[in-house]
């Protein structure tokens, strides 16, 4: 366990600052001669994207045992510019959402010409719950991996006003003109190739952080951790400002004090909080959700019933407390939870245990079995 924790710590540091070039060279080292299956991941260098790639590195030995696989990683710029990479059997690409579709289309055509036998799939690290690059990808990929999926897959075929489902809802709620519906032209055939992968909890800083239980609910000094940024696009700013105003207007609660915190200070505050208020960001999933699960603060969040995750992280009344998207029942939910320590303790334990079991039992390796299928 200590060796795994050291790997997670080093991996987290490796993708930041001066250590990054060393890490990049290690990730890109040649495949071993005896590998039965060569897995090559073209990754985007950012904390968000690395959280999606890192479990392939963390569980490299498990993939080797089960599939004879060796995992190597190269920056996605090499894929997009046509730089020749090593031959691989399974390839995953992870361009950022701002990648021009034309550039991606050219890269896909080049790759298909040079590596016709490679089994190509797409890693979607985007906040937005849409398939905006789907029309370009559909003819080239076997699978499309995403951190959350609409339970009703046909919602991916819908045109949302402005940009996404959140843009449309919150723009209408706050009287903002989001612009016309955005037609993504997602091929219906792509829906059958959608697959779930974990969210932020597979980042290096979380993978070993679930080894031990969080502090108990009893004795915590802060009612609600409530640090919310509000700068952004008009709908986002309006939504976050409304969330801030709503919680600030509830009398008698102890909330996060003003001022910024370092990450260790932020996590210490969460570990002292009974509840954590986590509105949506530009997408539904937030780093704060996982931080709350790890710290044992009960997550209070707009209803996530429209989405699936792997594992099922948003189980109402079991792993989090859902509220309305317009925050109308926020006070009722907070006061009810604060009055019931037994329920808070149960929810906090369940949420923490759900992620801890997923990590410890190597379920990620199980969930990725489809990548190694010849079908």
N, C-alpha and C positions, 0 to 999 in steps of 0.2 A: 504493500500500500504506500509506503514511504517513497519507493522508487517511482510509482505512478504519480504521486504528488510532485516529486521533483521534475518529472517530465512535463507536467502541466505548467509548473512555475517557469521552467526554462522556455517552454513553447510560447507562453504569454509574453515573456520578455523578448523573445527572438523576433517577433514581428513588429517591434517598435525600436526606433532610434538606431544607434550605431550597430546593434547586433543583427539588424535585418539582412545585410548582404551575406553574412555568414550563414544565417538560417536559410536564405534562398539557395545558396550553393548546396547545402546539405539536402534540402528538399528535392533538388534537381539532380542529385547524383545518379549515375547510370543504374539501370535495372540489373539485378543479379542474373546470372546466366540460367539458374535453375528455376526461375519464376514460371509457373504454369499460366498465370494470368497477370498481365502487366496493366496496372491501373494508373492512368495519367490524368491529373487534375490541373486545368488552367484556371488559376485563381486571381481574383482582384485583391490587391493589398489594402485591406482596411479591417478594423476590428469586427465590423458587422459580417463581412465576407469570411474572415478567418474563422469565426465561430461555426460556420457551416462546413468548412473544409477540415478543421482540426480533428473531428472524431475519426476521420479516415486515418490520420496519423496516430492518434491515441490508441486506436484498436488495430494497429498494423499487424501485430502478432496474431490476433484473432482472425483477421482476414487471411493471413498466411496459412494458419492451421486449417481453416474451413475450405478455402478456395485455392490455396497455393498462390495467393496474390501478393504482389509487391506494389506499394503505392509510392508514386513520385509526383511532384508538383512543380509547375512552371508558371510564371506570370502570364496573365491572359493576354497581355500585349503581344506576346510571341504568337499566339493563335491569330489575333486580329491582323497582324502585319504579315503573316505568312511565313514567319521564320520556321524552318524545319525542326520539328521535335523528334524525339525517339519514337520508334514503332511501339504501339500499345494496343491492347485488346479491348479495354474499356476506357473510354475517355469522357470526362465531364468538363464542361466549359462554364465559366462563371463571369461573364461580362457584366459591367454595371448597367443600371437601367437607362443611363444617358447615352449608351452606345448607339450611334446612328444605325438604323436598320439596314441601310445600304452597305455600310462597312461590314456589318455582321453577315449579311447575305454573301458578300464576296469571300469572306473568310470561310464560310461554310462550304461554298463551292470549291474553293482551293483545297480544303481539308478532304472533302469527299474524293477529289481527284487523286490526291497523294496517298490517302489512307482508306481505300475502299472497304477494307475488311473490319475497320475499327467500329465498335459499338458505341455510338455517341449519345450522350444525354446532357441535359441542361440543369444547372444549379441556379435557382432563382433566389437571390438574397434580398430582394426588394421589399420595402415596407408595404407598398401598395398591394392590395389583394386583387390584382388583375393579371392578365397574360399579355401584356403590351407588346412583347416581342414574339408572341405566338405565331403570327402569320409568316414570319421569316423562318422560324425554327421548324415548323410542322413537317416539312418534307425531308428533314435531315436527322431528327432525333428519335431515339427509341422511347425515352422517358423524360418527363418534365418534373423536376423535384422542387417542392415548395414547402415553406415552414408552416403554412396553414392553408386550408382549402375550404371554399364554400361547400357546405353540406349539399346544397342544391347546385350541382356542377353547371347547370344551364345558366346560372347567373353570370358565368364568364362570357356568355354570348350576348349579354345585354349591353346597350350603350348607356353609360352613366353621364349625367349632366356635369360638365366641368372636367372631371377626370376619373374619380373613383366613387365607390358607394358612400364613402365618408364625405367626400366633397359634395355630393348631391344632397345628402341628408342634412349636414350642418349648414350648408349654404341656404337651404330652404328654411331651416329652423331660425336662422338669424337674419333673414331678409337680405341675403347677399346674392348677387347675380353670378352664378358659376360659369356662365357661358352655355353654349349649345351642348347637346349630348356628344360624347366622344365615341365614335364607332371604332372598335379595335379590330373588327373583321377576323375574329378568332375562328379558325377552322373547327367545326364540330368534332372532327375525328381526333383532335388533340385531347379532348376531354378524357378519353379512355387511357391516355398515357400519363395522366397526372398521378404523382405519387407524393406522399408526405415524407418529409425529413424533419428532424428536431429543430427547435427554435434556439434562442440565444444560450440556453443552458449547456450547450456543448462547446462554449468558449473555454479556453484553458483555465481562466480564473474561476469558473464554476465547477469544472469536472471533478476536482478533489474537494470542493467546498461543501459537498453534500455527504461527505464521509461521516460526519458527526452531527447529531441532532442540534437544532438551534436552542437558544435559551428559552425557558418556559414562558408562557404568557403571564403567569403570576409574577408580580414585582416589577413589571415594566412601567416606566414613568411617563411615557408620551402616549396620548390617545391616538393621534393620527399623524403619520408621516405624510406631509402634504406639499412637497416641493415640486412646483409645476412651472416649466418654462412656457411663455406665451408668445414669443416672437415667431413670426412665420407668415404664411400666406393669409389672406383675409379670413377664410373660413376657419383655418387652424387657430389663428389669434383669437377670433370670436369665441370659439369653442373652449379654448383654454382659459380665456378671461372669465367666461361664464362659470367654469368649474372652480376657478379661484374665488370668485365672488360668492358662489353658493356655499363653499365650505367655510369661508371666512365669516359668513353671516350666521353660522350656527353657534349659539351661545353656550358657554360652559365647557368647550372642548380645549384641550391642550394640543396645539399644532406645532409644526416645525417652525422655529424662529427664523427671522430674516437672516440673509447672508449666505454666501456660497460655502461649500464643503469640499474637501478632498474626497476621493473615493473611500479610503478607510474611515473617514469621519462620517460619510454618508451611510456606510454599512453599519457603523456603530449606532447611529441614530435609528436605523431600521430595526436593529436588534433590541432597541429599547422601546419600540413602538408597538402598540397593540394592533393597530390597523395601518394599512397602506392604501392611500387613494391614488389610483392609476388610470386617469382618462386615456383615451386613444391618443396616438401620435398621428403621423401621416398614414400609418397603418394601425391595425388593431393591436398587434404584438408590441410589447415594450420591454426593454432591458429591465425596467423597474419591476415588472411582474416576477421575473426570475429572482431578482435581488430580494424581493419580499418573501418568496418561497424559501430561499436559502436562510434568511434571517429570522424566519418564524413569525413575521408580521402578516396578519390575515389580509389578503388582497381584496380590495373593494374596487370594482371595475364595471364599466358599461357591459351589458349583457353580451356574451360571446357565443350564444347559442347557434348563431348562423355559421360558425366555423368548426372545422375539425383540426386537431393537432396530434402530434405523435410524441409522447403518449398523450392521452386526453388530460390536458392541464386545466381546462376551464370547466369543471364539473360543479354546477351550482349547488351551494350549500355543503359541498364536500371538500373542494379545494379553493374556492373563492366565493365571494358574495356579489352577485350581479345586481346592478342598478339600471334604471332606465337611461337611454342614451341622452336624454335632456336633463339628467341629474335631478329630476323632480322628487324622487324618493331617497335622495342621498341622506338627508337628516334622519329619516325614519330608520334606514338601514344601519347607519352609524350608531345611533342610540341603542337600537336593539342589540347590536353586536357588543357594544361596550358594557351592556348590562348582563351579558351571558358569557362568563369566562370559560365555562365548560365547553360551550360550542366553539368559541375561539380556539381553545386548545386543541380540540379535535380537528378542526379545519387546518390549522397550522401544521399539525403532525401529518395529516393525510397528504397535504400538498408537498411537503418536504419529502415524505417517504415515496411518493409517486415518482419523483425525479431521481431520488437516490437509488431506487430499485432499478430503474431504467439504465442508469449508468453502471451500477455494480454487476448487473446480470448481462451486460453486453448486448442489450436488446437492439442497439443501433446496428450491430452486425446482422442480426436476424432481419431487421427491417430493410437492409440493403441487399438481401439475397437476390432480389429481382434483377439487379445490375449484372449478375453473373449468369443469368439464364441465357441459353442459346436460342430460346423461342422469340 
